[in-house]
Amino acid sequence: MNIHEIVVQSQEFFHTQETKSVDFRLKQLEQLKKSIVKYEHAVLEALKKDLGKQSFEAYTTEVGFVLSNITYAIKHLHKWTKAKKVRSTLSLFPSKGTVCYEPYGTVLIIGPFNYPFQLVMEPLIGAIAAGNCAVIKPSELTPNVSSVITEIINDTFPPAYIFSVEGGVEINQALLKEAFDYIFFTGSTGIGKVVMEAAAKHLTPVTLELGGKSPVIIDQSANLEVAAKRIIWGKTINAGQTCVAPDYIMVQESVKDLLVKELRKAIEEFFGENPETSKDLGRIVSDKHFNRLCTLLEKDKEQILYGGKSSKESRYIEPTLLDASWDSSSMQEEIFGPILPILSYKELDEAIISVKKLDKPLALYVFTNNKKIEQKVLETISSGGVCVNDVLTHIVHPDLPFGGVGASGIGAYHGKHSFLTFSHQRSILRKSTRFQLPFIFPPYTDKKEKLIRKVLK
């Protein structure tokens, strides 16, 4: 079956109206949940093979995360789909207004390699909950996970309803030529531009979940021991291949040395003196990405404070701390690996100005016990999301939208926001025929104009 036939088949299924039934949607979410539980071991094994993820991390950040959000969607779906009444206005009397939520149709979900299971299934939950059909494209860089996803989809849904397409760049290109009703893409900013350009040819709406250099700002009031542990956890989970990973630190110079000491201590506490032997540290997804990170380390080797070792055979990169500057190679692009540049500042304004010279990040992290510092950072630096005195965990809350701004993305999802992303919010105005306001019709007199001016003030 070619790509065009897959899309046509999906569109025809959508036009049967079957997916619009809330009971149908709930049944599909229940079936998806059962299938994920059934294939849990296979998913965890695939994540181990593709990314070196041990089972605790793989379950927590991928399988368990998805199961939790399916449960949340099932619990709240009836409430989400209920039409929302809006107050009428005097100028539209007599009328009633409502907002209803209708599915777009056939949506395309393109997943990334870093969380290859979660970041396909999470948007799929929203697509199903909103009543759409879906074509999904898992990442070819994680072939084992891609294969299991396709097996789960084929075992759970009719192909005309939800279909998984495997393949490389040529498959992505073929998919993007089709006229989907919505496209959800997670990946790099560069490919995001390609997706948006392709979508524009069909005027297809998009959600782009991208990335960027997410900063950590630390002032002298912060609890440095707590900050260090949380930052190293967030930087090394999935070997740093997380779109909201702390990309670099800006720390007040008076506490920089103390912070570095605590960061080193955290690395050794988590992974031992030789992190390469730790079962809790993942691996880089491909030779291409491994070589890119090694090049960064080579260029910035004079700035290494801790770490810096690597193994090509296993695609291992040691958690590494850099005494960086804005000219460092590691500061010229999103790192996407366990390399952490550390820069310092004297005054907060200096840090804010420096951060704002870069594109708006997907996440912003600030560690402080000073409310005025916290407020100033939040008011002056724009970002997709924020965590105060922690990293990453803001994406876990189902009622908080997760998404970027500017170069870090367009749109948001998670929880109800996933449902809203894949729903067209349709406005409906119902007017009574029992009463008519004659002054809105011609001929228009001065008296009518005076009246309308009073009504519309």
Secondary structure, DSSP 8 states (H G I E B T S, - for coil): --HHHHHHHHHHHHTTTGGG-HHHHHHHHHHHHHHHHHTHHHHHHHHHHHH---HHHHIIIIIHHHHHHHHHHHHHHHHHHS-EEE---GGG-SEEEEEEEEE-SEEEEE--SSSTTHHHHHHHHHHHHTT-EEEEE--TTSHHHHHHHHHHHHHHS-TTTEEE---SHHHHHHHHTS--SEEEEES-HHHHHHHHHHHHTTT--EEEE-----EEEE-TTS-HHHHHHHHHHHHHGGGG--TTS--EEEEEGGGHHHHHHHHHHHHHHHH-S-GGG-TT----S-HHHHHHHHHHHHHTGGGEEE---EETTTTEE--EEEE--TTSGGGSS---SSEEEEEEESSHHHHHHHHHTS---SEEEEE-S-HHHHHHHHHH---SEEEESSSSGGGT-TTS-EE--GGGEE-EESTHHHHHHTEEEEEEEEE-SS---GGGSSS--HHHHHHHHHHT-
